[in-house]
Amino acid sequence: MGQDPVEIGVLGTLEVRRAGAPVALPGARPRTALAALVVHAPHPVSVDALVEAVWGDDGPARPRGALHTVVSRLRAVLGGEAVRAGPAGYRLALPPGAVDAGRFEALRSRAAGMPPPQAAGVLDEALALWRGPAYAEFADHGFAAPEAARLEELRLRTVEDRAVLALGTGAVDDAVAALEDLVIREPLRERAHGLLMTALYRAGRAAEALERYAALRRSLAGELGLDPTPALQDLQRRILGHDLLPGPPVAPAAVRGPAPAWPPAAGAFVGREEETGQLLRAVAAHRLVCVTGPGGVGKSRLVAEALPELCRRLARPAVVVELEDAAAARVEARVAAALGLGATGRLREAVLEYFAASSLLLVLDGGDRVLGALRDLVDAVQRTAPRVHVVVTARHRLERPDEQVLPLAPLPLPDPEDTPERAARTGAVRLFLDRLGRARPGAGPDAPADVVELCRRLDGVPLALELAATQAAALGVRAVLEGLGAGLELEDGAHGPLRTVVTRSYDLLAPPDRALLGRLAMFTGTFDLGAAEQVAPGTPAAAGLARLVRASLVLPVVDGAATRYRLLGVVRAFAAERADAGAPEAHRRWAADHAQRCARAAIGPDCGAALGGLERTRADLAAAVAGALAAGRLEPAARTVGALGLCVHWVPGPVLSDLALQVGEHPRLGSTGAGALALGAAALAADERGEPGRARRLGSRALRAARTPAERYLARAALGIAAMYAGDRDEAARHWRDVLTIAGLPEAYRVDAHAVLALAHATAGAAAPAEEHAAAARRAAERSGAASREAFALYASGEVLLPADPEAAVEVLREAARIAEGVGAAQVSAVSSVALLSALTRTGRGAEALDLARTLLEVQRRGGHWPQLWTTLRILAELFAAGGCPEVAALILGAAEAAGSAPGLGGADVERYRALQAGLRAELGPERTHRIAVLARLLPRAEVLDRARDTAEALGARRSPSFPGR
């Protein structure tokens, strides 16, 4: 009979239990070995590392034999299979949940997706696992100290998160008690202070809340020379003004930006003046507004029309996320894509971190099919991002206690007794006549009474009125009125008359136009005439598209000098139901061909148009790949992601990166003709997500499968980037040198290899080979004709120039950033801008550097590029030190040193930042420097960024003559 499973506790002193009863683990050495194995589980620990953990500097004469004895004693207690040996060392092999620290983190993750009352209970369960400090008896051991500190930080966050839930459920006194205990133990923990201030205010103790703020400000100024974070300063102002909205204070000052261009419909906006005012007032007064109403009633149009004014009144930008055709599992991916966040494997964490550091208006449009997932996301945003206002459009409300519901009814209809003149002033009739006049200029209705009756029969639903007006322009009002039946209800709840009108518009089409509309319904975003012709080959698509536009079933969208097209959601859904069986495959073929065309054009003179084409079709490319995977059609999926992988200077975003990994790791990928490129693209996606081990595995498979020059290039490029991220600069350089040996390689790809090798030599201080490769990159870029490669070669040249001639480097890097931004080469634009910031700082152009840094911080934060963010923050630390803000400079450098996502320093940067830290230490004194370093390790990175942005804004406004560049 087998033994009961063993459980290990490290949230306190180390303990072993079986069936709930303690099990003795005698001897310090077995206990230490077990602790070391738990810290690294499930990964192996080498023999040398275990010996060092157990014996320290006093190792035994025969370390392997001695360690084997210790492991044998462990196995006797835990079970023979619990500790396994392998080539890499020993590892702990226990089922999930066997260690209390793992259960604690699992409970935290579980709570994140639950409604507040259930989440509170789960967090209570998680906190109850703690019996004392993590790894208590090993806190001074090097192997355990970092993990113990990480777990303690998670515990403190969990206490704060639990207080947030208490505030949300009205348990204010419970929140006050927990937070008061926390700030006594952690007197400089600012999030806890902010939550306590909020709890005291809600408990009717505003004076005490302000006293807490004053005490914290005195402590920070006296001990560290710092001010409270901008979020706390804002919270104090709101408490003073009795203007505290529901929700915890964790977000900073607003980011700036215009309302997005979001035209969900064309034509004049008629009959919604009162509702527009209601929406403006509701969003100003509430953090969550849900605009509800039947399908076709104009929910999206109302919000779109009000959006510019909403942004102006709230003094914040807006982000629009269209969810009408999203799957529940892809809601966070859609939000991340709308925000432009960079590739990451943890979308929810990235999205919430972005919102927590933002002040904006989030519009979630068309969430009916994903209400459950939408409710969870909105709940998390409400808890963590109080400066984010959320507007949802859906047929049903979210059923949250804090949501303000704005029901949108159909347009007002005439009363039966109204005169024709009075009836013409009602909203429904005004809209119908406006659309009729646009479709048939100069012609009015023959019988006004028929118009009134038609509007009544359509219940004043705006979309039904618009479609009926288009029909009436061709057939007459009486014919449309006579053709209306009782109507059929849409399965998704759309209004019955709307279904009837859409059906009538569809029935009026000739069969070829119906077939074309079904093919076009596969596009989730906008498309151009060329795309329409490709998904409907062998048909006169241009003429058919023109007829569909005249029928108001397809809407034209002006995109610069070109015209693109889109379908309204209800029309798309209706037409997709009737599309022929070949429509989805036609869309997948279009996506693969489009991606391949763009990949070919991206390495030549048309690279700007190619990268712009990818940007405009990002959502459809993702939809096509996802649809191909779901249908088991791996070939078009592999062709698409492989081609996108070759567009290395375009940033695909999290959704496409995730799909590339799915394709690259598909067990049947080898059966496709595009497998090698798809593997290389997947390796690049792993690089972007900061997973160099995964990238190396995929890149090695790509290299083995590679046959063409492009396939070999992409595999080597992915492996070179992975090696660089892993800190192996020699291996990275070897891969890029191998790229240069590929026969028949296009010049554009040679640019990348020469540029990266120039950067590697410059970092190593080898000026001559760096200059040679930079010159070779420029020559290859000129031969290729690709502007993105010209920008990349200039960027490398600027970096090479920077140590010896920073003034010249400024102009070169400025030109690189300008060219890259002009053609949409986001990756080149980002690295060029960071290098330009460094050059401006070194040349004493502090004012210009600050202006650029403020822009860069927002772009990098939106992209989730924390390695680049830390580089920018380090450069800002130099500016802050020169501008009289040594405390913030020291805080940034300390946080970067402790951050796992911060890149290591190399070359001359090592000595420069060492000298900067020494100067700060001399200015601040060792005691204050140490306290700032302690705070830096505790602060979440978003708060470090918050302080940096606030300090940059203050320095930019100061215009002190002593500041460099002023």
KAKA-V982184 format. One record per helix or strand of 3 or more residues. SS is the DSSP state (2 for helix, 1 for strand). FROM is the first residue (numbers start at 0). LEN is the number of residues. If there is no record, write none. Layout:
# KAKA-V982184
<<SS FROM LEN> <SS FROM LEN>>
This chain:
# KAKA-V982184
<<1 5 4> <1 14 4> <1 20 3> <2 27 13> <2 46 9> <2 62 16> <1 82 4> <1 88 4> <2 99 13> <2 115 12> <2 135 3> <2 141 27> <2 171 14> <2 189 13> <2 205 18> <2 229 11> <2 272 13> <1 287 5> <2 298 16> <1 316 6> <2 327 12> <2 346 10> <1 359 6> <2 367 17> <1 387 7> <1 403 4> <2 419 4> <2 426 13> <2 447 10> <2 461 14> <2 476 7> <2 495 12> <2 510 10> <2 528 7> <2 540 10> <1 554 5> <1 561 5> <2 568 9> <2 582 19> <2 606 10> <2 617 13> <2 633 13> <2 653 11> <2 668 3> <2 674 14> <2 691 14> <2 708 17> <2 728 12> <2 746 17> <2 766 18> <2 786 16> <2 805 18> <2 825 17> <2 845 18> <2 865 17> <2 885 13> <2 907 17> <2 925 13> <2 940 18>>
